[in-house]
Structure formats: structure tokens, C-alpha cells
Amino acid sequence: MLEFLRPIALFDTWLYFGLGLVALFFIRVIWLARRDRMRSIFTLEREHANARMTRAFIGLMIILSLALGIYYLSIVTPTIVPPPQDTPTPTPIIALPPTPTPPPLLPTPTPSLTPPRRSHRPRLSWK
């Protein structure tokens, strides 16, 4: 769970930027719905504009609550989550140790030039 919080603390600026763009979209929808409500003649048009404005306002409140949650996590998380441990890099070996040589093998007899023995196989005839 704590590993999930570290990226939120690292990328909080980008998250604020993205949430700000979405909030601007909802503010624009609220502004357009309010303008439509003021210009509408019929009650049904006003009700439709009110419903659009209410949905956009709820979306804006959700975005603002997400931004507050990210702010809280970016303030609290660095004190809870310890920084990742640095793994030491292995030092390269400059001079390789000598490799052990295998012991010499026993002398093998030299192969003779005699032809190999034939095995006795029965001949198949195709008659």
C-alpha cells in the first residue's frame, strides 16, 4: 500500500495540472448551462439546464476533493514512506583470477588402420 502512495507524492504537480484541466471543463459546462437557463423561455429547457449545471457542479466537487486528497497525500506520504533503499552496484573485477587448468589426460592408444568388423546381418531378398 505504501508503494502505491510514493508515485502520488512524486507526480503531484502533473496530477494537479490534469485535475485543473478537468475542473476548467466542468466550469465551462456550468457557465454554458447557466447561460442556457437564463436564455430559456420554457420551463422544460430551464429544468434541463439546471440538471446539466447540477451534474457539472457535482463533477467539479469530485475533482476538487481529489485535488485535496492528492495534496494531503503529498504532505503526509514523505513522512510515512521511507525512501527506497539504494542497492549497491557491484564493483567490476579489474584482473580476473587465474583459471585452474585440468590435469593432463592419460595417453590414449593410437587408432589402428584395420578395417572395422562387419556385423552379420541377414540379407533381404526381394524375390
ZADRENLO-180711 format. One line per 10 residues: number of its first residue (from 1); their letters; for each residue x, y, z of N, C-alpha, C. Coordinates in Angstrom, 3 decimals, decimal comma. Example, Ala and Ser with C-alpha at 12.3 -4.5 7.8 and 13.67 -1.06 7.14 Angstrom:
REM ZADRENLO-180711
1 = as = 13,190:-5,690:7,800:12,300:-4,500:7,800:13,200:-3,300:7,800  12,850:-2,250:7,080:13,670:-1,060:7,140:12,900:0,030:7,870
//
This chain:
REM ZADRENLO-180711
1 = mleflrpial = 0,820:-1,194:0,000:0,000:0,000:0,000:0,864:1,258:0,000  1,941:1,208:0,758:2,798:2,376:0,821:3,503:2,640:-0,507  3,770:1,582:-1,260:4,391:1,765:-2,571:3,431:2,444:-3,549  2,135:2,327:-3,306:1,154:2,998:-4,147:1,173:4,511:-3,917  1,508:4,919:-2,702:1,473:6,339:-2,365:2,684:7,106:-2,877  3,813:6,435:-3,063:5,028:7,130:-3,495:4,860:7,820:-4,854  4,284:7,178:-5,901:4,112:7,905:-7,177:3,173:9,109:-7,065  2,200:9,041:-6,164:1,302:10,189:-5,992:2,097:11,378:-5,457  3,008:11,109:-4,524:3,827:12,195:-3,981:4,839:12,702:-5,014  5,302:11,818:-5,891:6,299:12,226:-6,886:5,686:13,024:-8,032
11 = fdtwlyfglg = 4,519:12,603:-8,479:3,892:13,216:-9,659:2,727:14,120:-9,291  2,753:14,706:-8,101:1,612:15,517:-7,675:1,422:16,746:-8,557  2,486:17,316:-9,082:2,343:18,500:-9,942:1,578:18,158:-11,214  1,905:17,025:-11,819:1,207:16,622:-13,042:-0,245:16,248:-12,744  -0,473:15,658:-11,588:-1,857:15,335:-11,215:-2,667:16,603:-11,003  -2,072:17,621:-10,356:-2,764:18,900:-10,197:-3,069:19,525:-11,551  -2,131:19,442:-12,464:-2,337:20,012:-13,796:-3,500:19,322:-14,515  -3,521:17,996:-14,480:-4,608:17,247:-15,122:-5,954:17,524:-14,473  -5,985:17,547:-13,143:-7,242:17,843:-12,454:-7,688:19,275:-12,715  -6,737:20,191:-12,864:-7,094:21,575:-13,182:-7,743:21,695:-14,554
21 = lvalffirvi = -7,235:20,932:-15,526:-7,857:20,954:-16,859:-9,277:20,394:-16,816  -9,469:19,324:-16,072:-10,814:18,749:-15,951:-11,727:19,722:-15,218  -11,209:20,412:-14,196:-12,016:21,401:-13,470:-12,413:22,556:-14,390  -11,490:22,986:-15,260:-11,854:24,036:-16,218:-12,965:23,583:-17,156  -12,937:22,319:-17,541:-14,013:21,792:-18,391:-15,351:21,862:-17,660  -15,370:21,441:-16,388:-16,630:21,477:-15,626:-17,101:22,912:-15,394  -16,174:23,832:-15,180:-16,569:25,239:-15,009:-17,180:25,773:-16,292  -16,642:25,376:-17,437:-17,208:25,802:-18,714:-18,612:25,229:-18,902  -18,804:23,971:-18,537:-20,133:23,367:-18,659:-21,123:24,087:-17,750  -20,698:24,442:-16,535:-21,582:25,181:-15,621:-21,935:26,544:-16,223
31 = wlarrdrmrs = -20,932:27,219:-16,783:-21,170:28,539:-17,371:-22,151:28,449:-18,545  -21,969:27,445:-19,428:-22,887:27,287:-20,566:-24,299:26,925:-20,105  -24,404:26,054:-19,090:-25,738:25,667:-18,597:-26,428:26,859:-17,939  -25,678:27,679:-17,223:-26,276:28,858:-16,596:-26,758:29,850:-17,658  -25,948:30,016:-18,709:-26,349:30,916:-19,796:-27,611:30,394:-20,484  -27,672:29,054:-20,712:-28,872:28,480:-21,337:-30,092:28,638:-20,430  -29,882:28,510:-19,122:-31,010:28,655:-18,194:-31,546:30,082:-18,217  -30,640:31,051:-18,298:-31,083:32,453:-18,309:-31,790:32,799:-19,618  -31,406:32,174:-20,730:-31,996:32,495:-22,031:-33,216:31,638:-22,365  -33,485:30,642:-21,563:-34,585:29,733:-21,915:-35,935:30,399:-21,666
41 = iftlerehan = -36,886:29,976:-22,486:-38,232:30,526:-22,393:-39,136:29,544:-21,657  -38,960:28,264:-21,963:-39,852:27,247:-21,414:-39,264:26,630:-20,143  -40,137:26,113:-19,322:-39,745:25,513:-18,051:-38,933:24,246:-18,264  -39,289:23,471:-19,286:-38,570:22,229:-19,561:-37,114:22,515:-19,931  -36,866:23,595:-20,677:-35,498:23,991:-21,015:-34,728:24,397:-19,763  -35,389:25,119:-18,856:-34,748:25,527:-17,606:-34,403:24,313:-16,747  -35,310:23,351:-16,702:-35,049:22,139:-15,913:-33,876:21,348:-16,494  -33,808:21,284:-17,811:-32,698:20,582:-18,457:-31,373:21,307:-18,179  -31,375:22,626:-18,238:-30,172:23,396:-17,942:-29,783:23,251:-16,477  -30,779:23,219:-15,585:-30,490:23,004:-14,162:-29,866:21,627:-13,929
51 = armtrafigl = -30,362:20,621:-14,623:-29,811:19,269:-14,463:-28,365:19,221:-14,967  -28,090:19,871:-16,105:-26,705:19,919:-16,616:-25,795:20,657:-15,645  -26,286:21,742:-15,082:-25,482:22,518:-14,154:-25,226:21,724:-12,861  -26,197:20,989:-12,417:-26,033:20,174:-11,210:-25,011:19,065:-11,442  -25,095:18,380:-12,586:-24,116:17,319:-12,887:-22,706:17,882:-12,977  -22,570:19,036:-13,621:-21,242:19,643:-13,747:-20,718:20,098:-12,384  -21,604:20,595:-11,528:-21,172:21,022:-10,200:-20,723:19,820:-9,359  -21,434:18,727:-9,457:-21,029:17,514:-8,739:-19,676:17,025:-9,248  -19,480:17,046:-10,560:-18,180:16,661:-11,124:-17,066:17,571:-10,655  -17,341:18,874:-10,579:-16,342:19,829:-10,106:-16,001:19,570:-8,640
61 = miilslalgi = -16,984:19,248:-7,821:-16,718:18,950:-6,415:-15,898:17,670:-6,258  -16,152:16,679:-7,115:-15,352:15,441:-7,071:-13,906:15,741:-7,444  -13,710:16,564:-8,469:-12,348:16,932:-8,882:-11,643:17,707:-7,773  -12,349:18,621:-7,119:-11,734:19,378:-6,032:-11,400:18,479:-4,842  -12,263:17,516:-4,553:-11,950:16,598:-3,449:-10,758:15,700:-3,796  -10,634:15,295:-5,067:-9,452:14,534:-5,476:-8,185:15,374:-5,339  -8,262:16,646:-5,701:-7,100:17,524:-5,565:-6,721:17,692:-4,099  -7,718:17,828:-3,219:-7,415:17,922:-1,785:-6,813:16,617:-1,262  -7,298:15,487:-1,749:-6,730:14,198:-1,339:-5,285:14,057:-1,796  -4,993:14,491:-3,006:-3,610:14,426:-3,504:-2,724:15,372:-2,700
71 = yylsivtpti = -3,247:16,541:-2,351:-2,475:17,477:-1,536:-2,158:16,847:-0,171  -3,153:16,254:0,446:-2,946:15,615:1,750:-1,917:14,496:1,648  -2,046:13,654:0,614:-1,102:12,544:0,466:0,304:13,033:0,154  0,429:14,121:-0,611:1,766:14,624:-0,923:2,421:15,261:0,297  1,629:15,710:1,269:2,189:16,273:2,502:2,516:15,159:3,500  1,632:14,170:3,637:1,776:13,142:4,665:2,679:11,994:4,222  2,649:11,625:2,950:3,357:10,433:2,477:4,864:10,480:2,700  5,559:11,576:2,432:7,012:11,539:2,654:7,405:11,242:4,098  6,542:11,543:5,060:6,869:11,227:6,444:6,563:9,776:6,788  5,646:9,133:6,046:5,268:7,745:6,335:6,161:6,766:5,584
81 = vpppqdtptp = 6,323:7,002:4,289:7,022:6,054:3,429:8,514:6,361:3,453  9,326:5,397:3,841:10,771:5,646:3,775:11,230:5,656:2,320  12,310:6,377:2,035:12,797:6,392:0,646:13,300:5,011:0,259  13,273:4,685:-1,021:13,735:3,357:-1,436:15,217:3,194:-1,136  15,583:1,993:-0,722:16,975:1,735:-0,389:17,806:1,670:-1,662  18,981:2,266:-1,583:19,885:2,217:-2,724:20,563:0,860:-2,744  20,461:0,196:-3,866:21,138:-1,088:-3,990:22,562:-0,834:-4,445  23,532:-1,386:-3,742:24,921:-1,122:-4,147:25,224:-1,797:-5,471  25,969:-1,099:-6,283:26,361:-1,681:-7,561:27,632:-2,494:-7,351  27,732:-3,630:-7,975:28,935:-4,443:-7,785:30,140:-3,772:-8,431
91 = tpiialpptp = 31,271:-3,878:-7,758:32,486:-3,294:-8,318:33,033:-4,231:-9,383  33,467:-3,687:-10,498:33,966:-4,556:-11,565:35,322:-5,165:-11,179  35,551:-6,374:-11,611:36,810:-7,061:-11,359:37,807:-6,592:-12,413  38,878:-6,002:-11,943:39,860:-5,463:-12,892:40,742:-6,572:-13,448  41,271:-7,434:-12,583:42,117:-8,552:-13,031:41,393:-9,849:-12,701  41,174:-10,663:-13,682:40,484:-11,925:-13,458:41,416:-12,914:-12,779  40,905:-13,725:-11,875:41,757:-14,726:-11,227:42,140:-15,795:-12,243  43,276:-16,433:-12,031:43,690:-17,473:-12,986:42,726:-18,648:-12,929  42,434:-19,183:-14,084:41,542:-20,338:-14,145:42,346:-21,606:-13,927  41,813:-22,527:-13,167:42,553:-23,773:-12,947:42,567:-24,610:-14,225
101 = tpppllptpt = 43,712:-25,146:-14,525:43,825:-25,986:-15,716:43,523:-27,420:-15,329  42,830:-28,157:-16,178:42,526:-29,550:-15,846:43,805:-30,390:-15,903  43,834:-31,460:-15,138:45,023:-32,316:-15,169:45,144:-32,992:-16,531  46,353:-33,319:-16,942:46,510:-33,966:-18,257:45,859:-35,339:-18,248  45,312:-35,703:-19,375:44,641:-36,989:-19,510:45,682:-38,081:-19,735  45,275:-39,316:-19,441:46,161:-40,449:-19,690:46,343:-40,607:-21,194  47,492:-41,049:-21,599:47,685:-41,206:-23,050:46,717:-42,232:-23,614  46,138:-41,889:-24,718:45,200:-42,801:-25,381:45,934:-43,557:-26,471  45,542:-44,796:-26,671:46,214:-45,561:-27,736:45,871:-44,973:-29,097  46,791:-45,019:-29,989:46,552:-44,516:-31,334:45,681:-45,504:-32,082
111 = psltpprrsh = 44,756:-45,019:-32,849:43,864:-45,940:-33,572:44,637:-46,701:-34,649  44,267:-47,948:-34,807:44,915:-48,775:-35,828:44,209:-48,600:-37,157  44,860:-48,979:-38,210:44,307:-48,818:-39,537:43,583:-50,066:-40,021  43,230:-50,953:-39,143:42,499:-52,152:-39,535:41,047:-51,794:-39,800  40,443:-52,423:-40,801:39,036:-52,114:-41,094:38,142:-52,614:-39,957  37,075:-51,966:-39,757:36,168:-52,392:-38,695:35,492:-53,711:-39,046  35,104:-54,443:-38,032:34,431:-55,721:-38,239:33,015:-55,490:-38,701  32,599:-56,328:-39,608:31,225:-56,225:-40,083:30,345:-57,105:-39,218  29,199:-56,601:-38,951:28,255:-57,432:-38,206:27,520:-58,329:-39,189  27,155:-59,471:-38,740:26,448:-60,413:-39,607:24,970:-60,102:-39,565
121 = rprlswk = 24,537:-59,530:-40,677:23,104:-59,249:-40,807:22,560:-60,130:-41,895  21,396:-60,619:-41,715:20,829:-61,420:-42,798:20,460:-60,539:-43,986  20,711:-61,041:-45,144:20,391:-60,292:-46,351:18,921:-60,469:-46,681  18,345:-59,399:-47,105:16,936:-59,468:-47,512:16,897:-59,585:-49,012  16,127:-60,479:-49,471:15,994:-60,624:-50,910:14,591:-60,173:-51,338  14,556:-59,620:-52,489:13,296:-59,064:-52,976:12,657:-59,948:-54,027  12,754:-61,166:-53,863:12,183:-62,073:-54,839:10,753:-62,379:-54,577
//
